[in-house]
Amino acid sequence: MKNLVLLILGFLLGALAMYFYCQKDKDSLEGMNPLVPRGIINPDQIKTLTQAYNSRYDSINATVFKDVKGGDNRSSWYSLEDVRNYLTIAEQQAKDLKYNMDGVRLYLGAQPMVGDTPGYTTLLFVPTGTPMGSEGNLLNFTLQGGGGRDIPGGPGLDMGNGGDPPSSNYPQ
């Protein structure tokens, strides 16, 4: 009888500990809409981050784009319709490839050179996920963030519109 009580007490303490462990991320969003994604930043933070990129952008322009009017591209624009359609297609393709899609990773890329003119910088969306039925997944560790790996054979998204002019900083 004593062992049964200790076993029940152990389960209760374990469940309580797990509850608080899973709630730790939610504490930082107190008073906010639960649908608000992590990483939302305000316009002042956007300005700070894009201005911190200026020295890198200037280095790229001084070397690769020194003879190109307007310099390299600083941004990519995608329509909501294109992004939503891409996510739908990528999720279906992930299922077909036997993956659980958990997000997208953005890669910096560059369009191919045309003659002597270097291609503009672009952003590439790539689906990420984990194989379906992964072994040893007793708990959902995606709560910890980081996401899965790039899905081999998953479709990417490119061809966003560049800034106008390409060298425009935030805000445009």
C-alpha positions as CSV (number, residue, x, y, z in Angstrom):
1,M,0.0,0.0,0.0
2,K,2.8,2.4,0.9
3,N,4.5,1.8,-2.5
4,L,1.2,2.5,-4.3
5,V,0.9,5.9,-2.5
6,L,4.4,6.8,-3.4
7,L,3.8,5.8,-7.0
8,I,0.7,8.0,-7.2
9,L,2.5,10.9,-5.5
10,G,5.4,10.5,-8.0
11,F,3.0,10.7,-11.0
12,L,1.3,13.8,-9.5
13,L,4.6,15.5,-8.9
14,G,5.8,14.6,-12.4
15,A,2.7,15.9,-14.0
16,L,2.9,19.1,-12.0
17,A,6.6,19.6,-13.0
18,M,5.7,19.0,-16.6
19,Y,2.9,21.5,-16.5
20,F,5.2,24.2,-15.2
21,Y,7.9,23.3,-17.6
22,C,5.5,23.6,-20.6
23,Q,4.1,26.9,-19.2
24,K,7.4,28.7,-19.0
25,D,7.3,30.1,-22.5
26,K,3.7,31.3,-22.0
27,D,4.7,33.4,-19.0
28,S,6.6,35.8,-21.3
29,L,3.4,36.5,-23.3
30,E,1.2,37.4,-20.3
31,G,-1.6,39.7,-21.3
32,M,-0.9,39.2,-25.0
33,N,-3.0,37.4,-27.6
34,P,-1.8,33.7,-27.7
35,L,-1.8,33.8,-31.5
36,V,1.0,36.4,-31.5
37,P,4.2,34.7,-32.7
38,R,7.5,34.9,-30.8
39,G,9.9,37.4,-32.3
40,I,7.4,40.3,-33.0
41,I,9.4,43.5,-33.0
42,N,8.5,47.1,-33.3
43,P,9.5,49.6,-36.0
44,D,12.3,51.1,-33.9
45,Q,13.8,47.7,-33.5
46,I,13.5,47.1,-37.3
47,K,15.4,50.3,-37.9
48,T,18.1,49.3,-35.5
49,L,18.6,45.9,-37.1
50,T,18.5,47.2,-40.7
51,Q,21.0,50.0,-39.8
52,A,23.3,47.5,-38.1
53,Y,23.4,45.8,-41.5
54,N,24.6,49.0,-43.3
55,S,28.4,48.2,-42.9
56,R,27.9,44.8,-44.4
57,Y,25.8,46.2,-47.2
58,D,28.4,48.9,-47.9
59,S,31.2,46.2,-48.1
60,I,29.2,44.1,-50.6
61,N,28.5,47.2,-52.7
62,A,32.1,48.4,-52.6
63,T,33.4,45.0,-53.9
64,V,30.8,43.1,-55.8
65,F,28.5,45.9,-57.0
66,K,31.0,48.8,-57.4
67,D,30.1,49.4,-61.0
68,V,26.3,48.6,-60.7
69,K,24.0,51.6,-60.5
70,G,21.8,51.4,-57.4
71,G,23.8,48.7,-55.7
72,D,22.6,45.4,-54.3
73,N,19.1,44.5,-53.2
74,R,18.4,45.1,-49.5
75,S,14.9,43.5,-49.3
76,S,12.5,41.1,-50.9
77,W,8.8,41.5,-51.1
78,Y,6.3,38.6,-51.4
79,S,2.5,39.0,-51.7
80,L,0.4,37.4,-49.0
81,E,-1.3,35.3,-51.6
82,D,2.1,33.9,-52.8
83,V,3.2,33.2,-49.2
84,R,0.0,31.5,-48.2
85,N,-0.1,29.4,-51.4
86,Y,3.5,28.4,-50.9
87,L,2.9,27.3,-47.4
88,T,-0.1,25.2,-48.6
89,I,2.0,23.6,-51.3
90,A,5.0,23.0,-49.0
91,E,2.9,21.4,-46.3
92,Q,1.3,19.0,-48.8
93,Q,4.7,18.2,-50.3
94,A,6.1,17.6,-46.8
95,K,3.3,15.1,-46.2
96,D,4.0,13.4,-49.5
97,L,7.7,13.2,-48.5
98,K,6.7,11.7,-45.1
99,Y,7.6,14.8,-43.0
100,N,5.8,16.9,-40.5
101,M,6.4,20.5,-41.6
102,D,7.1,22.7,-38.6
103,G,8.2,26.0,-40.2
104,V,10.3,27.6,-42.9
105,R,14.0,28.7,-42.9
106,L,15.0,31.8,-44.8
107,Y,18.3,31.7,-46.7
108,L,20.1,34.6,-48.3
109,G,20.9,33.8,-51.9
110,A,21.9,35.7,-55.1
111,Q,20.4,35.6,-58.5
112,P,22.9,34.4,-61.3
113,M,25.1,36.9,-63.0
114,V,23.8,38.3,-66.3
115,G,26.9,39.1,-68.4
116,D,29.2,41.2,-66.2
117,T,26.4,42.3,-63.8
118,P,26.2,40.4,-60.5
119,G,22.8,39.0,-59.5
120,Y,20.8,40.8,-56.7
121,T,20.6,39.3,-53.2
122,T,17.3,37.4,-52.6
123,L,15.6,35.5,-49.8
124,L,14.7,31.9,-50.2
125,F,12.0,30.2,-48.2
126,V,12.8,26.5,-47.5
127,P,10.4,24.2,-45.6
128,T,11.6,22.5,-42.4
129,G,10.3,19.6,-40.4
130,T,10.9,16.2,-38.9
131,P,10.3,12.8,-40.4
132,M,6.9,11.3,-39.6
133,G,7.1,8.5,-37.0
134,S,10.5,9.5,-35.7
135,E,11.8,7.1,-33.2
136,G,12.1,8.0,-29.6
137,N,9.8,11.1,-29.6
138,L,7.9,10.5,-26.4
139,L,7.6,14.2,-25.8
140,N,7.1,17.1,-28.3
141,F,10.4,18.9,-28.0
142,T,9.4,21.5,-30.7
143,L,8.1,23.6,-27.7
144,Q,11.8,24.4,-27.1
145,G,12.0,26.2,-30.5
146,G,14.6,25.8,-33.2
147,G,12.5,23.8,-35.5
148,G,13.3,20.8,-37.6
149,R,15.8,20.4,-40.4
150,D,15.4,21.4,-44.1
151,I,13.0,18.9,-45.7
152,P,15.0,17.1,-48.5
153,G,13.2,17.5,-51.8
154,G,10.8,20.2,-50.3
155,P,9.9,23.1,-52.6
156,G,11.5,26.5,-52.0
157,L,10.1,30.0,-52.7
158,D,12.0,32.7,-54.4
159,M,11.3,35.5,-56.9
160,G,10.2,38.2,-54.4
161,N,10.3,41.7,-55.7
162,G,13.3,43.8,-54.6
163,G,13.3,47.2,-53.0
164,D,12.6,50.3,-55.0
165,P,15.4,51.3,-55.5
166,P,17.2,48.1,-54.6
167,S,19.4,49.9,-52.1
168,S,16.5,51.3,-50.1
169,N,16.7,50.8,-46.3
170,Y,13.8,50.4,-44.0
171,P,11.2,51.9,-44.2
172,Q,10.4,52.0,-47.9
